[in-house]
Amino acid sequence: MNKKNILISGGCRSGKSRHALALGQKFTGRKVFLATAEIFDDEMKSRVQKHREERSDDWITIEEPLDPLAAILKEKDKADVILLDCLTLWVSNLLLKYDDEKVVLEIVNELLEALPVLPCSLMFITNEVGGGIVPENKLGRDFRDLAGLVNQRIAEVFDEVVYMVSGIPVKIKEPIQQNGAGNKKSTHEFSKEKKQGLYEAIYQRRDMRHFLPDPVDPEVLGRVLHAAHHAGSVGYMQPWSFMVIQDPEIKKRVADNFSEASREGAERFEGERKKLYESLKLEGIQDAPVNICVTCDRNRSGPNVLGRNTMLEMDLFSTCCAVQNLWLAARAEGLAVGWVSILYPERLKADLGIPDSIEIVAYLCVGHTESFYKKPLLESAGWGKRLDLKDLVFYDRWESKECDNPLLLPE
Ligand SMILES: Cc1cc2nc3c(=O)[nH]c(=O)nc-3n(C[C@H](O)[C@H](O)[C@H](O)COP(=O)(O)O)c2cc1C
């Protein structure tokens, strides 16, 4: 069965679990049952036991009441399908632990953000808890509202939503046909696994500022620079060079350059924003075992470059393409990269002996890391948020949203 995320909702005893298990038969690979229930009393114990007996032996059970994302990420490459039973209990466990709806929603969002990189299918079981009378206490009302909100978020991004009524599945959301009539599927597309790898590198790439002192394997770094060197460039100019910096003396000078530039940068902000700026970690120059300065030789192919007559910065942009290749290849190799631009370029040129005619495009810190940030550090720190892609896509005219055939943008 093709990868698909299915939400199965309904009231108590409406046949949700039975339907999910029946759907599970369509998956031929490893099937994981992710149980979020916590057993506090005998009644719960016998309910859980009953559910267990309903499952065939080909389901592997994992119990995880609070952090199903961790279990999903651990299983994602092995499992064909992961069935989470159930969302409502998970939300209830989180609400009891954190007593804060915002925290719960953030945790749910983290799970949703991981969806694009999951190669396996997901089935989530949930409950429609809002259909009855208004709960008499505040915790009950908060839980009801939160459970409804979480259901909405999951239903929005999952491919298919089924509502169970008296044991009968009613499909209330169908997967969008991406390759319907007129939308020709390319015969040149990569295999599912290869595409998955590429998208994983893209979505899991992070600008990193925390490094371990462990050395970087020269062979691995060689591959990463080789990937950088295969970027597109205007007129096939390949204007880049890569200075690999490991001398602690030089790194110290660059770190001093950063400190001064950053102090000056902080002065451009005021009040809370300034305080926040000063609390941010914005470089790992001396911690990273390797620094790489990527430069652009604007005269590499002489003054007349094919394609650079009217847009003169194209050689600089080409060098940025090389940096992006480097960043993605490094992520695939498990290496962390952090871009530092808070530097006085002339001083950096002097410290690295770079001639005047050469432009510095990127100063990168490269090394191993304990763990990759799940989201941009500036987002976690509350400095900025990812913009909504749909606000950035226009059709035919600047800022026009009108289109007969609009794109299907993933959430
Ligand atoms: C051209 C460029 C310059 C950057 N300069 C810095 C910098 O000086 N210090 C820093 O901490 N991050 C720097 N960054 C990293 C950005 O802050 C980071 O890319 C952004 O917050 C998004 O996070 P992500 O890369 O983890 O997705 C730079 C990124 C780019 C592309």
Ligand as a Chemical Component Dictionary entry (heavy atoms), coordinates in Angstrom:
data_LIG
# 
_chem_comp.id                   LIG 
_chem_comp.type                 NON-POLYMER 
_chem_comp.pdbx_formal_charge   0 
_chem_comp.three_letter_code    LIG 
# 
loop_
_chem_comp_atom.comp_id 
_chem_comp_atom.atom_id 
_chem_comp_atom.alt_atom_id 
_chem_comp_atom.type_symbol 
_chem_comp_atom.charge 
_chem_comp_atom.model_Cartn_x 
_chem_comp_atom.model_Cartn_y 
_chem_comp_atom.model_Cartn_z 
_chem_comp_atom.pdbx_ordinal 
LIG C1  C1  C 0 23.409 34.112 4.230  1  
LIG C2  C2  C 0 23.217 33.612 5.635  2  
LIG C3  C3  C 0 23.891 34.213 6.689  3  
LIG C4  C4  C 0 23.712 33.768 8.006  4  
LIG N1  N1  N 0 24.415 34.316 9.033  5  
LIG C5  C5  C 0 24.298 33.848 10.293 6  
LIG C6  C6  C 0 25.069 34.342 11.385 7  
LIG O1  O1  O 0 25.909 35.204 11.239 8  
LIG N2  N2  N 0 24.889 33.808 12.594 9  
LIG C7  C7  C 0 23.964 32.840 12.822 10 
LIG O2  O2  O 0 23.825 32.379 13.948 11 
LIG N3  N3  N 0 23.223 32.331 11.802 12 
LIG C8  C8  C 0 23.371 32.802 10.559 13 
LIG N4  N4  N 0 22.638 32.267 9.543  14 
LIG C9  C9  C 0 21.707 31.193 9.825  15 
LIG C10 C10 C 0 20.254 31.659 9.883  16 
LIG O3  O3  O 0 20.010 32.290 11.117 17 
LIG C11 C11 C 0 19.375 30.420 9.735  18 
LIG O4  O4  O 0 19.600 29.900 8.433  19 
LIG C12 C12 C 0 17.904 30.710 9.892  20 
LIG O5  O5  O 0 17.653 31.147 11.198 21 
LIG C13 C13 C 0 17.044 29.487 9.600  22 
LIG O6  O6  O 0 17.474 28.387 10.356 23 
LIG P1  P1  P 0 17.893 27.004 9.695  24 
LIG O7  O7  O 0 19.071 27.308 8.798  25 
LIG O8  O8  O 0 18.256 26.116 10.843 26 
LIG O9  O9  O 0 16.718 26.510 8.907  27 
LIG C14 C14 C 0 22.814 32.708 8.242  28 
LIG C15 C15 C 0 22.145 32.089 7.175  29 
LIG C16 C16 C 0 22.342 32.531 5.885  30 
LIG C17 C17 C 0 21.632 31.823 4.749  31 
# 
loop_
_chem_comp_bond.comp_id 
_chem_comp_bond.atom_id_1 
_chem_comp_bond.atom_id_2 
_chem_comp_bond.value_order 
_chem_comp_bond.pdbx_ordinal 
LIG C1  C2  SING 1  
LIG C2  C3  SING 2  
LIG C2  C16 DOUB 3  
LIG C3  C4  DOUB 4  
LIG C4  N1  SING 5  
LIG C4  C14 SING 6  
LIG N1  C5  DOUB 7  
LIG C5  C6  SING 8  
LIG C5  C8  SING 9  
LIG C6  O1  DOUB 10 
LIG C6  N2  SING 11 
LIG N2  C7  SING 12 
LIG C7  O2  DOUB 13 
LIG C7  N3  SING 14 
LIG N3  C8  DOUB 15 
LIG C8  N4  SING 16 
LIG N4  C9  SING 17 
LIG N4  C14 SING 18 
LIG C9  C10 SING 19 
LIG C10 O3  SING 20 
LIG C10 C11 SING 21 
LIG C11 O4  SING 22 
LIG C11 C12 SING 23 
LIG C12 O5  SING 24 
LIG C12 C13 SING 25 
LIG C13 O6  SING 26 
LIG O6  P1  SING 27 
LIG P1  O7  DOUB 28 
LIG P1  O8  SING 29 
LIG P1  O9  SING 30 
LIG C14 C15 DOUB 31 
LIG C15 C16 SING 32 
LIG C16 C17 SING 33 
# 
